[in-house]
C-alpha cells in the first residue's frame, strides 16, 4: 500500500521530522566544561534535566551560575554607563574575547573595572556638585551685590547676614555651614537662589509668616545646574531682609521648604570683592579638575565599550554551560557526569568527532562516551527549515507542534495557503502591488536581516516569501476573474458575445453612425463599416447582447462583457460559490489522505480500515457527489437545481425530479451513495474500540503465559545453581522485545491502550467523539469554504465601488484636472488602506482558519514538542530579540 500511495513526499526533507534518538552521554568531570562548550557550538543536543527533584540552589554548579549572574549584573551596569555617556560599542570578532581572556581573569577584571568606575563616578559627582554650588554663589555675589551699592544702615543698627560662613574646602558643602559673625542687631538678611516658578509663592508665604515684617528682593538668572539634584533649572537670586530672631528662623524654614539654596553674603563691599575673587579662582581650579576627571572617565568608557560585547558573550556562554551542567547527574564516584540527550540520528557521527576533539583539547586520558538508549518516551520534533519554508512552518506550528514523525502540513501549505488567499483576493492589479512589496523586501533582504524592524514590519519581513507567493497566485486568480483594479481587461482576446437584432441577425456597423454617437465616422481600426458591432456598442444600435449557442468560451477566465451588466452579480455568485465547494471538498480530501500517510508510517492498518476508508466514503458519497453534479452541470450546460437535488437526495431517499436529472441512472446512484454514507458511520464508531479491546486481552494473556514460563525457568536455573542469561533484567527486556502491544497499545489506540491499563469505556467515548466530530464537521467544514466566495465577492465589489464612484463618477464628471487629482488621491488611499491592508489581512486570516480547522483537523494531532538544542547561536538570537 505504501508503494500505491508513494507520491514522492518521503523524499522531501520536511515531510516528516528528523529521526531522533535518546542517547546517554558520559563525560569525565575534569573535561565536562570544555565538552559541554564544544557541544554548544554545534547546537545539536537537547539535554534532559536529570535533577528535577533538586532546587536551583541544591545543584552541583549553583555557585558558578551565581558568579555568572553577578558578572551579568556588572555588565548591565557597564552597558547603562556606556549608553549614558553616548559611547558607541566597538565591534570586535565574536570569539576575540574568549580567546584572550579566561573566565576567572574576566571576573577579576570586571571587579576592578567596576570599583574604578564607581570611584570615578563618585568623585565626578562631588566635583560637579561643588562646581554647581560655587557657580550659584558667584551668581549670588554678582546679583545681590547690586542690592548693596551703598552701605545699608537703619539708624544706628547694622544689617548683617544670618547665614553661614564661607569656606573654600571642596569636601565641605557650601549648603552646610554655620553662621557668619555675631549678631549685633535684630535686623538681618538671607541670600540665596530659588527656582523662578517658585518665587511668587515664596514671597507670599514669607509675607504671611512674618505679617509683612520683611522685604524680598530678587533677580532672574540663566539656567543653572542645581547642586542637590544635578538638573538644569531656571533660578533667581533672592535677598530677604527681616527684623528679629523669630523672623530669621521662619525665613530659614520657608527657604528649606521651597528647596532654596542659601549662601553667605557679606555686607562689606571689599569683603564681597575678595570672596568673589576667591570663588572665581576656585571655579577655574574645579573646571580643570572636572575636565581631567572627564578625560579619565572617557578613556575608561571607551575601554569598556571595546570589550563589552566580548565580555557579554563570554559570560552568556559560561552561564549557559553551567546551567546545562546542572541538568547532568554525578555518578557515585563524582568523577563522571551522566547526561541524557535527544540528538538527531544523522548528527551522531559529527557529535562523536566533537567529543574526541574536546577530549584532546582538555588533555585528559578519559574520553566521553555517547550511546543510544531504548525508550518509549516520545521524541521531540525537529525540522531543518530554510528562510523560504520557515514562514509556512511557523504558520503550522502556531496551531501546534507536530508529533514525532507525523506528516508535516507545511509541505502542502506552501501551495494551498497562498492559493486559498488568492481565491479571496483575486485582482491582478492589487496582486501586482503586493508582488512589488514582496520583491522590495527580497531585494533589501540582506540589509534588513540584521535590523530591528519592530513587531509589525518584522512580521511582514519574516513572511516575505509567503507574501511573494500570495502575490503570484493572486495574479493568476486575477486573470481568472479578469479583474484589474475591478476593471475587465482584453488581454486574452475580445468578448465572445455577439450583438443580435430583433430578427436574430448579427448587427453590423452602418455607413452612418447613429444619433448620439458624436461623430459621423467611427474612430479606430476595429470600427469599420460592414464589420460586426462590438458588444460594448450594442445598445447604440438597438441590438441585444447574446452568447451564440455552441460558441467556444472565453480564452481565459471570465468574459469581460459580464462586467457592469445586471446579470454580473448572479453569474459571479453562482460561479464562485460552486468553485468554493469544489476547492473545499478537494482540500478536505487531501487532509483525509494525509491521515493515510500517518497510518502507513505507524503501520496502523486498524486506523486505515476503520477510519480512513469510512471517512473517504462518507465525505465523497455526499459532497464529492455534489462536486460531480457541479462539474456535469457546467460541462453539459443544463439548468438543474442542485439545491433541490441534494435536498431530495436525503428527504426523498435518493429521489430526483425529472427536471433536475443530469444523467441516466442518477436515482440509483444517489440511493447507493446515501446507503454507503450511512453505513460508514457505524464503521467509524464500533469496530476499532472492539478490536483494541480484543488485542489488549490477548496481550494480557500472552504476558501472563510468559511470566509463568520465566518463573519456571528461573526456578529450574536456581536448582542447577545457575542464573538466567542476561542477569536480573532479562525477563523485562524479553517482554519489551516480544510484546509489541506493551509500548503502543495496539497501534491506533490513541494512547488509551498504553501499558497494562486499558479502559474500554474511555476508548469508546473517544471514538464516539471522533466520529461525531467528523460527521458534523463534514457538513460545517464544507459550508465554511463558502467564505472563499464571500470574501472574493466583497473584495471585487469594494474595488468596483472605489473605482466607479470615486474615480469615474466624480473625478471624470467635472472635467477638472484638480478634482481628478484629488479623486485619484482618495482612490489610491482607499485602495492601499482598505483593499491592500484590511482586505489582505482578512483574506489571510480566513485562509489561516481554513487550514487550521477544516484541513489540519482531519489528520494533524499537533500535540508534540519542539526540539530545543543547547546552542550558543540560539541563545544569542533570543537575547537579541529580548533587547529588541
FIDODREN-286407 format. One record per residue (C-alpha): residue in three letters; x, y, z. Coordinates in steps of 0.5 Angstrom, whole numbers, plus 500, padded with zeros to 3 digits. Layout:
BEGIN
ALAXYZ...
END
This chain:
BEGIN
UNK500500500UNK506505501UNK508504494UNK501505492UNK501512495UNK508514494UNK507521491UNK515522493UNK513526499UNK518522503UNK524525499UNK522532502UNK526534508UNK521537512UNK516532510UNK517529517UNK521531523UNK528529523UNK529522526UNK531523534UNK535518539UNK535519546UNK543518548UNK547517554UNK553522555UNK558520560UNK563526561UNK569526565UNK569531571UNK575535569UNK573536562UNK566537563UNK566544562UNK570544555UNK566538553UNK559542554UNK562548551UNK564545545UNK557541544UNK554548545UNK558551539UNK555546534UNK548546538UNK545539536UNK544536543UNK538537547UNK539536555UNK534533559UNK534535566UNK536529571UNK536533577UNK528536577UNK528534585UNK533539587UNK532546587UNK536551584UNK541552590UNK542545591UNK545543584UNK552542583UNK554548580UNK550553583UNK556557586UNK558558579UNK552560576UNK551565582UNK558568580UNK556569572UNK549572575UNK554577579UNK558579573UNK552580568UNK550585573UNK556588573UNK556588565UNK549591565UNK552597570UNK557598565UNK552598559UNK548603562UNK554608564UNK556607556UNK550609554UNK549615559UNK556617556UNK554616549UNK560612547UNK559607541UNK560600542UNK566598538UNK565591534UNK570586535UNK571579533UNK565574536UNK571570539UNK576575540UNK575576548UNK574569549UNK581567546UNK585573550UNK581573557UNK579567561UNK573567566UNK577567572UNK581573569UNK575577567UNK572576574UNK578580577UNK578585571UNK571587572UNK571587579UNK577592579UNK574596573UNK567597577UNK571599583UNK575604579UNK568607575UNK565607582UNK570611585UNK571616579UNK563617579UNK563619586UNK569624585UNK566627579UNK559627583UNK563631588UNK567636584UNK560637580UNK556639586UNK562643589UNK562647582UNK555648582UNK555651589UNK561655587UNK557658581UNK551659584UNK555663590UNK558667584UNK552669581UNK549671588UNK555675590UNK554679583UNK547680583UNK546681590UNK552686590UNK547691586UNK543691592UNK548694597UNK551699592UNK552703599UNK553701606UNK546700609UNK544702616UNK538703619UNK539709625UNK545706629UNK543699627UNK548695622UNK544690618UNK548683618UNK547676615UNK544671619UNK548665614UNK554661615UNK561663614UNK564662607UNK569656606UNK573654600UNK574647602UNK571643597UNK570637601UNK565642606UNK559643602UNK557650602UNK550649604UNK552646610UNK556652614UNK555656620UNK553663622UNK558669620UNK560673625UNK556675632UNK549678632UNK549686633UNK542687632UNK535684631UNK536686623UNK539682618UNK538679611UNK539672608UNK541671601UNK541665596UNK538662590UNK531659588UNK527656582UNK524662578UNK517659578UNK517659586UNK519666587UNK512669588UNK509663592UNK516664596UNK515671597UNK507671599UNK509665604UNK514670607UNK510676608UNK504672611UNK509668616UNK512675618UNK506679618UNK509683613UNK516685617UNK521683612UNK523686605UNK525681599UNK529683593UNK530678587UNK533678580UNK533672575UNK539668573UNK540664567UNK540656567UNK544653572UNK545646575UNK542645582UNK548642587UNK543638590UNK539635584UNK544636579UNK539638574UNK539644570UNK534649572UNK532657572UNK533660578UNK533667581UNK537670586UNK534673593UNK535677599UNK531677605UNK531683610UNK528682616UNK528684623UNK528680629UNK531673631UNK524670630UNK523672623UNK530669622UNK528662624UNK522663620UNK525665614UNK530660614UNK525654615UNK521657609UNK527657605UNK528650607UNK521648605UNK522651598UNK529648597UNK532654596UNK540654597UNK542660602UNK549662601UNK554667606UNK554674603UNK558680607UNK555687608UNK562690607UNK564691599UNK571690600UNK569683603UNK565682597UNK570683592UNK575679596UNK570673596UNK568674589UNK576673587UNK577667591UNK570664588UNK573665581UNK579662583UNK576656586UNK572655580UNK578655575UNK581650579UNK575646579UNK574647572UNK581644571UNK580638575UNK573637572UNK576636565UNK582632568UNK576627571UNK572627565UNK578625560UNK580620565UNK572617565UNK572618558UNK578613557UNK575608562UNK569608558UNK572607551UNK576602554UNK570598557UNK566600550UNK571596546UNK571590550UNK564590553UNK561585547UNK566580548UNK565580556UNK558579555UNK559574550UNK564570555UNK559571561UNK553569557UNK557562554UNK559561561UNK553561565UNK549557559UNK555552560UNK554551568UNK546552567UNK547546563UNK552542567UNK547543573UNK542538569UNK547533569UNK548528575UNK554525578UNK556518579UNK558515586UNK565517585UNK564524583UNK568523577UNK564522571UNK558527569UNK552523566UNK547526561UNK541524557UNK540528551UNK536528545UNK540528538UNK538527531UNK541521528UNK544524523UNK549528527UNK551522532UNK558522528UNK559529528UNK558529535UNK563524537UNK568528533UNK567534537UNK567529543UNK574527541UNK577534540UNK574536546UNK578531550UNK584532546UNK584540548UNK583538555UNK589534556UNK585528559UNK586521559UNK579519559UNK574520553UNK567522553UNK562516551UNK555517548UNK551511547UNK544510545UNK538509550UNK532505548UNK526509551UNK518509550UNK518517551UNK516521545UNK522524542UNK522532540UNK520534533UNK525538529UNK525540522UNK531543518UNK528549515UNK531555511UNK529562510UNK523560505UNK520554509UNK521558516UNK515562515UNK510557513UNK513552518UNK511558523UNK504558521UNK503551522UNK507551529UNK502557531UNK497551531UNK501546535UNK508543534UNK507536530UNK508529534UNK515526532UNK515523525UNK508526524UNK506528517UNK508536517UNK502540514UNK507546512UNK509542506UNK502542502UNK501549506UNK507552502UNK502551496UNK495551499UNK496557503UNK497562498UNK492559493UNK486560498UNK489567500UNK489569492UNK482566491UNK479571496UNK484577494UNK484575486UNK485582483UNK492582479UNK492590480UNK492589487UNK497583487UNK502587483UNK503592488UNK503586493UNK508583489UNK512589488UNK512590496UNK515583497UNK520584491UNK523590495UNK523586502UNK527581498UNK532586494UNK533589501UNK534582505UNK541583507UNK541590509UNK534589513UNK536582516UNK540585522UNK536591523UNK531592529UNK524593525UNK519593530UNK514588531UNK509589525UNK515591520UNK519585523UNK513580522UNK512582515UNK519581513UNK519574516UNK513573512UNK516576505UNK516569502UNK509568503UNK507575501UNK511573495UNK507567493UNK501570495UNK502576490UNK504571485UNK498566486UNK493573486UNK496575479UNK493568477UNK486568480UNK486576478UNK487573471UNK481568472UNK477573475UNK479578469UNK480584474UNK485589474UNK483594480UNK476592479UNK476593471UNK476588466UNK482587461UNK482585454UNK489582455UNK486575452UNK482577447UNK476580445UNK469578448UNK465572445UNK459575446UNK455578440UNK450584438UNK444581435UNK438585433UNK431583433UNK431578428UNK437574431UNK442577426UNK449580427UNK449587428UNK454591423UNK457598423UNK452602418UNK455607414UNK453613418UNK454613426UNK447613430UNK445619433UNK449621440UNK455617437UNK458624437UNK462624430UNK459621423UNK465617423UNK468611427UNK474612431UNK479606431UNK481601426UNK476596429UNK470600428UNK469600420UNK463599416UNK460592415UNK464589421UNK460586427UNK459591432UNK463591438UNK458588444UNK460594448UNK457599443UNK451594442UNK446599446UNK447605441UNK445600435UNK439598439UNK441591439UNK442585444UNK448582447UNK447574446UNK452569447UNK452564441UNK450557442UNK456553441UNK461558441UNK467557445UNK468560452UNK473566453UNK480564452UNK482565460UNK478567465UNK471571466UNK469574459UNK470582460UNK463583458UNK460581464UNK463587468UNK458592469UNK451588467UNK445587471UNK447579471UNK454580473UNK453579480UNK448573480UNK453570475UNK459571479UNK456569485UNK454562482UNK461561479UNK465563486UNK460559490UNK461553486UNK468554485UNK469555493UNK465548494UNK470544489UNK476547492UNK474546499UNK472539498UNK479537495UNK482541500UNK479536506UNK480530502UNK488532502UNK487533509UNK484526510UNK489523505UNK495526510UNK492521515UNK493515511UNK501517511UNK501518518UNK498511519UNK502508514UNK508511517UNK506508524UNK504501521UNK497503524UNK492498519UNK487499524UNK486506523UNK487506516UNK481501515UNK476503521UNK478511520UNK481513513UNK476509509UNK470510512UNK472518512UNK473518505UNK467514503UNK462519508UNK465525505UNK465524498UNK459520498UNK455527499UNK460532498UNK464529493UNK458527489UNK456535490UNK462536486UNK461531481UNK454535480UNK457542479UNK462539474UNK457536470UNK452542470UNK458546468UNK460541462UNK453540459UNK450547461UNK444544464UNK439548468UNK438543474UNK437546481UNK443543485UNK440545492UNK434541490UNK438535488UNK442535495UNK435536499UNK431531496UNK437526496UNK436526503UNK429527504UNK427523498UNK432517500UNK435519493UNK429521489UNK431526484UNK426530480UNK426530472UNK427537471UNK434536475UNK436530473UNK443531470UNK445524467UNK441517467UNK442512473UNK442518477UNK437516482UNK440509483UNK447512484UNK444517489UNK441511493UNK447507493UNK452513496UNK447515501UNK447508504UNK454507504UNK455514507UNK450512513UNK454505513UNK460509514UNK458512521UNK458506525UNK464503521UNK468509524UNK465508531UNK464501533UNK470496530UNK476500533UNK475500540UNK472493540UNK479491536UNK483495541UNK480491547UNK481484544UNK488486542UNK489488550UNK486482552UNK491478548UNK497481550UNK495481557UNK494473556UNK501473553UNK504477559UNK501472564UNK504466560UNK511469559UNK511471566UNK509463568UNK515461563UNK520466566UNK518464573UNK519456572UNK526457568UNK528462574UNK527456579UNK530451575UNK536455574UNK537456581UNK536449583UNK542448578UNK546454581UNK545458575UNK542465573UNK538466567UNK543469562UNK542477562UNK542478569UNK536481573UNK533485568UNK533479563UNK525478563UNK524485563UNK528486556UNK525480554UNK518482555UNK519489552UNK522486545UNK517480544UNK511484546UNK509490541UNK503492545UNK506494551UNK509500548UNK504503544UNK497500545UNK496496539UNK497502534UNK492507533UNK489507540UNK491514541UNK494513548UNK489509551UNK492502551UNK499504554UNK502499558UNK497495563UNK492500563UNK486500558UNK479503559UNK474501554UNK469506556UNK474511555UNK477509548UNK469508546UNK468515548UNK474518545UNK472514538UNK465517539UNK467524540UNK472523534UNK466520529UNK461525531UNK466531530UNK468528523UNK461527521UNK458534523UNK465537521UNK464535514UNK458539513UNK460545517UNK467545514UNK464545507UNK460551509UNK466554512UNK469554505UNK464559502UNK468564506UNK472564499UNK466566495UNK464571500UNK471575501UNK472574494UNK466578492UNK467583498UNK474585495UNK471585488UNK465590490UNK469594494UNK474595489UNK469597484UNK466602489UNK472606490UNK474606482UNK467607480UNK464612485UNK470616487UNK475616480UNK470615475UNK463619477UNK467624481UNK474625478UNK472625471UNK465628471UNK467635472UNK473635467UNK477639472UNK484637473UNK485639480UNK478635482UNK481629478UNK488629482UNK484630489UNK480624487UNK485620485UNK489621491UNK483619495UNK482613491UNK490611492UNK489612499UNK482607499UNK486602495UNK492602500UNK489603506UNK482598505UNK484593500UNK491592501UNK492593508UNK485591511UNK482586506UNK489583505UNK489582513UNK482579513UNK484574507UNK490572511UNK486570517UNK481567513UNK486562510UNK489561516UNK483559519UNK481554513UNK488551514UNK488550522UNK480548523UNK478545516UNK484542513UNK489540519UNK484537524UNK483531519UNK490529521UNK494533525UNK495532532UNK499538534UNK501535541UNK509534540UNK514539543UNK520542539UNK527540539UNK531546543UNK538544543UNK543547547UNK546552542UNK550559543UNK547561537UNK540561539UNK542564546UNK545570542UNK539570538UNK534570544UNK538575548UNK538580541UNK530579541UNK529580548UNK533587548UNK529589541
END
